[in-house]
Amino acid sequence: MRSKFQFSTGDFQSNWDQRISPTQLENIFRQFGPRKRRPPVLPLSQLFAGYVFHVQRASGSFASNVKLLTGQQITDSALSQRRGNIPWMVFERILDCALGPKADPTKHPGAFYGDLRLMGIDGSQFSVSNTPQNKKSFIKAASRRMKSAFGKLGVCVLTELGLHNPVAASVGAAGMSEQELSQPLIDKLPPKSLLLGDRAYGLGCWIKRIKEAYPQGDRDFLFRVKSTCKTKVLEVLPDGSAWVEIRVDGRTIQLREIRGQVRRPGAKWSEVRLWTSLRDWKTHEAKELLALYARRWEHEIFYKELKVDMRSAELLSSHTETTAAQEIAALILAHAIVVDQRMAVAEEGEVDVLRISFRKTLEYMEPLWLIIQCSEGLLTGKQIHEMTRRIMAQIAAYAIPPRRKRSCPRAVRKPIGSWPRLLKNTYQNGDTEWIVSPIKN
């Protein structure tokens, strides 16, 4: 049952439907969702869209944002209870259906290396609030000083570099490592892609897993490797790279290894060691791949957009481990919708996608969605289309200029002084005491 509002092209609901259709949602809920007792006031498909709409907004309660989107008045407690009853499998299936590659070789050449789609993989953590339920589920990590203030929930995302578009995501339970979270994402690599990863993925077990998943070799990789990894050099190639052999679980795997040094002008040299499946050293020269590996850092910017630009709080607002995982999944889906708008703005302004500010796109599109929701029946489709085009042109006018080739020194402006380290808080009660020191001639 649809709400009484008829959504027009350009509003949030239309953009959400482009990612995953209502029919797909209903099929997922029918197969994996909770058992229905009676016809709900708000269908699960609208509840889910309302939750994604809620997490991308900087203000408003869950109930108020759901009412904005659907026109249905339901209390926060009822909505939270219904969300808590949705099995995690539903969120996993929605992530699988709604996420996917978007880059086009003709429109987004920066998202490709030759004919290979550039992909990045990395993990991160979100802090959860100290509710009684979360305290039971999460073990706080111990640091050199003391335990961390909040429990952590891990996530691993596979993204398109050049767009910062999430292609697949894996959200874990409390205590799951990045290696555990990343394993399911291997099976979701798009064909003809080049996967970039840091030293957490430059391991024999990861190489073996990719080789087993894609014996035809149509998924390539470029991973940084720890200096302690042992290899047997088979042949040194003219470009300075070499064919090496590694042993994993009793079997041997041949790779191409690249070693080099990297630095900023005037800075110190840094040693870099890479493993890759790209065999042709003439087409993929070692120096070129060393420079290409720097693109992996775009994944860190993706997490900055997800954790800082998309959210107005430092902690997840969910009270349990399950609902915290649901909140992360909803954030990733909301990020994907903003990526679609960012791509449309870049096409309107005829600039590279990453020159369009993610935060500015979100800040401009959110009020536009609200205006379209509230003006239903007042504006024609042609007027809404023209208003959307003008907003996108306005965002494109503020395109970020090409990045200057500079970096900041790895130093702090004010070193740590002689203050004693605080290990445990103590409190003193009472009025402040004053004493006058005599002045000497």
Protein Blocks (a to p, Z undefined) as FASTA:
>chain_A
ZZfbdcdehiaklmmmmmpcfklmmmmmmmmmccdfbdcfbdfklmmmmmmmmmmpcgdc
fklmmmmmnopacdfklmmmmmmmpcfklmmmmmmmmgccfbdfklmmmlpghjaccddd
ddddddddfdfklmmmpccdddfkbccfbdcddddddddehjlpafbdcdddehiafklm
mmmmmmmccehiaddddfklmcfklmmmmmmmmmnopaccdddddfkbccddfbdcfkop
acddddeehiacdddddddddddehiacdddddddfbfblmlmgfklmmmmmmmmmmmmm
mmmmmmmmmpcbfbdfbfbfklmmmmmmmmmmmmmmmmmmmmmmmmmnopafklpcfklm
mmmmmmmmmmmmmmgojacfklmmmmmmmmmmmmmmmgccdddddddddddfbdcdfbdc
dfbdcddedddddddddddZZ
